[in-house]
Amino acid sequence: MDEQALLGLNPNADLDFRQRALAYFEQLKISPDAWQVCAEALAQRIYSDDHIKFFCFQVLEHQIKYKYSQLTEVQHQLIRETLVTWLQAQMSNSQPEKTFIRNKAAQVFALLFVAEYLTKWPKFFFDVLSVVGLNPQGVDLYLRILMAVDAELVDRDVVHTSEEARRNTLLKDTMREQCIPSLVESWYQILQTYQYTNSELTCQCLEVVGAFVSWIDLSLIANERFINMLLGHMSVEVLREEACDCLFEIVNKGMDPIDKTKLVETLCQVLQSAGLFSIDQEEDVDFLARFSKLVNGMGQALIASWTKLIKSGDMKNAQDTLQAIEAKVNLMLQLLVHEDDDISSNIIGFCYDYLHILKQLPLLSEQQKANIEAIMLAVMKKLTYDEEYNFENEGEDEAMFVEYRKQLKLLLDRLAQVSPELLLVSVCRVFSTTLQNWQAKPFMEVEVAIRLLYMLAEALPVSHGAHFSGDSKASALQDMMRTLVTSGISSYRHTSVALEFFETVVRYEKFFTIEPQHIPNVLMAFLDHRGLRHANPKVRSRVAYLFSRFVKSLNKQMNPFIEDVLNRIQDLLELSPPENGYQALLSSDDQLFIYETAGVLIVNSDYSAERKQALMRNLLAPLMQKFKVLLGKLMLTQDEDRQMALADCLNHAVGFASRTSKAFSNKQTVKQCGCSEVYLDCLQTFLPALSCPLQKEVLRSGVRTFLHRMIICLEEEVLPFIPSASEHMLKDCEAKDLQEFIPLINQITAKFKTHVSPFLQQMFMPLLRAIFEVLHRPAEENDQSAALEKQMLRRSYFAFLQTVTGSGMSEVIANQDAENIDHVLFTIIQGAVDFPDPIAQKTCFIILSKLVELWGGKDGPVGFADFVYKHIVPACFLAPSKQTFDLADAQTVLALSECAVTLKTIHLKRGLECIQYLQQEYLPSLQVAPEIIQEFCQALQQPDAKVFKNYLKVFFQRAKL
């Protein structure tokens, strides 16, 4: 072996050595027999360095995994002997190998097992067992090999091909017949030998039993000697967690419902008599988390049995099983309410399914009603934040609690289905008690009280959020909402309570249509130090969004407060330029919501058009002024960081103006409000930014977005601005610029159609030249992002052509020079055939069929009929014939469908001439058999387009065989 290269296997070696080692590994993998050096090194224990041993196993692993079928019988024999010799050597080692080497060796054994068990090595396990016996080092390796075999055959996380799945099934079937009973016996011997002397091996063995139990005959494990031993392990501190998991797997195994109930009940009796049901006596939370999972498994297993028995009509056994379930509820509740969330989380499944049973029962007993109430109280208690929860810097623990809360919410929803009245009464009680004296309560109690009210909105579903009409439920919710908004709780200092208050107010906005007298107080809470001016930026940010929702949903009730609100948010609307240095209360993203809110207030008000226009001008004029000043500064700035900061600020200004227009649904509403002029002024203010040579990408992006909005709001009034804007946006542009500019042109084309025909004809070739220039730029061969950008630009280009042809504006193309028309047509053919991108190919065929429909008749442009036969027809056959055209892919099938439409359209426009061309010239030139040609032409002439689409798919599937 290359000793120098081997030095690079040490993780601390320098880079040159490490690269040499990697190259050597690749060389050994490719060489047909160099791997034998590694086999020899392992068998004869030539190296003591762990990294070299690991490397040798990696080389062997590669041979078995990828080259096995190319090896000779002698080489197969060599691999077998190498592994057995290595295994024998482990028996006498004074020290076991490092864990990572043992695991890698086990993987290699497992791979060889998969390759040879069914054919060459049926005695695989017997040979391994005969070597290891009960030697502790040998047993450790044997158990690791079993886990590796299980991973190869059963692991659900590994995606297997259907061929591998079939092979794995055959391997398991053969193992069940030939060796599983012997393996089970070996596990029993190992457990008996080591249960009191070697906890590590015992736990490993229990893990193996748990893994294999899912696919072997359960009676081999679920019998007296095994179960008694496992139950014995439940009392041994170092074994009981693994024993718990093992019992869980046994309980989880699918079996007859009556047998399952008996098995679970037997286990429960023994566990109870061993004192394991006394949760409060147990201090080991890790064990309790496993135990909770086991109880959850037992509960869910009994519920599954009950469901099957009910379905089969066996009421007697169903009743017995239900009693068994009820008997576990007390234990379930103790675990659910446990202060450790992992223990509680593990039992939620059983709890949820138990409630589902109660929902199905016609009548509930007093005990069952008490159980529902106990679950409800447990959920309410467990929803509460811990003292340790870090609101300022939420980490992994906090994220886990948030997830756990989501599980509890599902339980609460299920409780509402079982007993909505009880849930409402319980929440009312907790809410009222807490809010009566909220100043004296810790934040977590106050937060959870409001949280419960919030959660009722989803737990007690009503149509269109009408929580406040009709029944007693409505009046209870109304009372709680009234208490919430009049109690002064919005002043509570903790961020979690502040957020919960505003979330709940917005969730129940319909309350304010019934009791509008509370709107002023709530608006003040939004606007002052409790909301938008809260000390915590997280609260301010969320409140900005919630405020916009509140105002939008109650726009009819806002009229009396509009001017006051606009005055109070004035300072929050300020564009904070980078040189200010002070930290604004809201981020620019939050300000977007405030601008939108201001727009909504003005537009939905009852004011006259003049007043609305004046208010909108007051809102937007400061932005325009600042924009001009900042743009001037940007033009003079040399420092790049400062340029970026100024460009961002300019972009925010454009974004804010855009956002105010969200209050309008169309041009009509802009006109009615008299606001067209204000937005036209904005356009004239913002467009000069397009000619700024600095920070082009940022500035163009903002102005483009504004133009998109103005096309909706101002319609044809925008058109005079489009030519110069387009001219600027096409200067020195990158792929991304073009990709984002084309949708703007598409929007204009689709909206204004023939109105913009002269403009489109004029800018058609400049746009295309800019696109072609970017597409033809050389790029590094393996530059993935450049390739992707070009692919996306190509798609955008074809989407543009599709919009032009689809909007009845083919004259835009027809009125170009003949040379340019040819160029465009050939790019469409190229897009349909040459690039393996089914999305672009689909678009190209849509364009081609549209052009054939428009120009393919007898009165079409001169030479187009020739183009149809020379280029479009061949494209319809060349594209689907390519290897890259994958008919199993959904997008590709859509492309093929459009290809079929193109051929149908050609037939429709050219009639018999098309059929004759296919029959006599084109298809014979492809060496298509005469009977297939006949069949093809018949299918093409079918009036139902679907028939031909289906035929075409079959035609190309056959052609590819």
ABEGO torsion letter per residue (X at the ends): XBAAAAAAABAABBAAAAAAAAAAAAAAAABAAAAAAAAAAAAAGABABAAAAAAAAAAAAAAAAAAAAABBAAAAAAAAAAAAAAAAAAAABABBBBAAAAAAAAAAAAAAAAAAAAAABAAAAAAAAAAAEABAAAAAAAAAAAAAAAAAAABAABBBBAAAAAAAAAAAAAAAAAAAAAAAAAAAAAAAAAAAABAAAAAAAAAAAAAAAAABBAAAABBAAAAAAAAAAAABAAAAAAAAAAAAAAAABBBBAAAAAAAAAAAAAAAAAAGAABAAABABAAAAAAAAAAAAAAAAAAAAAAAAAAAAGBAAAAAAAAAAAAAAAAAAAAAAABABAAAAAAAAAAAAAAAAAAAABABBBAAAAAAAAAAAAAAAAAABBBAABBAABBBAAAAAAAAAAAAAAAAAAAAAAABAAAAAAAAAAAAAAAAAAAAABBAAAAAAAAAAAAAAAAABBBBGGBAABGBAAAAAAAAAAAAAAAAGAAABABAAAAAAAAAAAAAAAAAAAABAAAAAAAAAAAABAABAABABAAAAAAAAAAAAAAAAAAAAAAAAAAAAAAAAAAAAABBBBAAAGBBBABBAAAAAAAAAAAAAAAAABABBAAAAAAAAAAAAAAAAAAAAAAAAAAAABABAAAAAAAAAAAAAAAAAAAAAAAABABAAAAAAAGAAAAAAAAAAAAAAAAABABGAAAAAAAAAAAAAAAAAAAEAAAAAAAAAAAAAAABGBBAAAAAAAAAAAAAAAAAAEAAAAAAAAAAAAAAAAAAAAAAABBBBAABAAAAAAAAAAAAAAAAAAAAAAAAGAAAAAAABBAAAAAAAAAAAAAAAAABBBAAAAAAAAAAAAAAAAAAABAABBBGAAAAAAAAAAAAAAAAAABAABBAABAAAAAAAAAAAAAAAAAAAAAEAAAAAAAAAAAAAAAGBBAAAAAAAAAAAABABAAAAAAAAAAAAAAAAX
